[in-house]
Amino acid sequence: MYVCLCKGVTDNQIKDAIAGGACSMRDLRNDLEVGTQCGKCARDCKSLLSETLSASPAAAGMLSAQYVAA
C-alpha cells in the first residue's frame, strides 16, 4: 500500500528501510524522502515506524541503544 503518494513510497519500502537500520523519522526522511513534500504521510510513517520497531526484538534493541548516554 502506498503511504507517501508524493514520493511513491510503499509500506514495504518503509519496513525495508527500518530493517536496514532506520529507527527514526529523520532516518526515513533521509532514506526515502517521506514527509518532505506535503507532509500528509508523516503520521502514517510514524505509526508504521513505531509498530515495526516494537514488533521486532532486534530493532527494539537498536532503539534502546540509541538513547544510551556516551
C-alpha positions as CSV (number, residue, x, y, z in Angstrom):
1,M,0.0,0.0,0.0
2,Y,1.2,3.5,-0.8
3,V,2.0,5.6,2.3
4,C,3.6,8.6,0.6
5,L,1.8,9.5,-2.6
6,C,4.1,12.4,-3.4
7,K,7.2,10.3,-3.4
8,G,5.6,7.0,-4.3
9,V,6.8,5.2,-1.2
10,T,5.0,2.0,0.0
11,D,4.7,0.5,3.4
12,N,7.0,-2.3,2.3
13,Q,9.7,0.2,1.4
14,I,9.4,1.8,4.8
15,K,9.6,-1.6,6.5
16,D,12.7,-2.5,4.4
17,A,14.3,0.8,5.5
18,I,13.6,0.1,9.1
19,A,15.1,-3.4,8.7
20,G,18.1,-1.7,7.2
21,G,18.7,0.4,10.2
22,A,16.3,3.4,10.0
23,C,15.0,4.0,13.6
24,S,13.6,7.5,13.4
25,M,11.5,9.7,11.2
26,R,14.7,11.6,10.4
27,D,16.2,8.4,9.0
28,L,13.1,7.7,6.9
29,R,13.1,11.2,5.6
30,N,16.8,10.9,4.6
31,D,16.5,7.4,3.1
32,L,13.1,7.7,1.4
33,E,12.2,11.4,1.4
34,V,8.9,10.7,3.1
35,G,7.2,13.7,4.8
36,T,9.2,16.2,2.8
37,Q,6.6,17.4,0.4
38,C,3.0,17.8,1.5
39,G,3.5,16.0,4.9
40,K,0.2,14.1,4.9
41,C,2.1,10.8,5.2
42,A,4.1,11.7,8.3
43,R,1.6,10.4,10.8
44,D,1.2,7.1,9.0
45,C,5.0,6.8,8.7
46,K,5.5,7.4,12.4
47,S,2.8,4.8,13.2
48,L,4.4,2.3,10.9
49,L,7.9,3.0,12.4
50,S,6.6,2.6,15.9
51,E,4.7,-0.6,15.1
52,T,7.6,-2.2,13.2
53,L,10.2,-1.3,15.9
54,S,8.0,-2.6,18.7
55,A,7.3,-5.8,16.9
56,S,10.9,-6.6,16.2
57,P,13.1,-7.6,19.2
58,A,16.3,-6.8,17.3
59,A,15.0,-3.4,16.2
60,A,13.8,-2.7,19.8
61,G,17.3,-3.3,21.0
62,M,18.7,-0.8,18.5
63,L,16.1,1.7,19.6
64,S,17.0,1.4,23.3
65,A,20.7,1.6,22.4
66,Q,20.2,4.8,20.6
67,Y,19.4,6.7,23.8
68,V,22.3,5.5,25.9
69,A,24.5,8.3,27.0
70,A,28.1,8.2,25.8
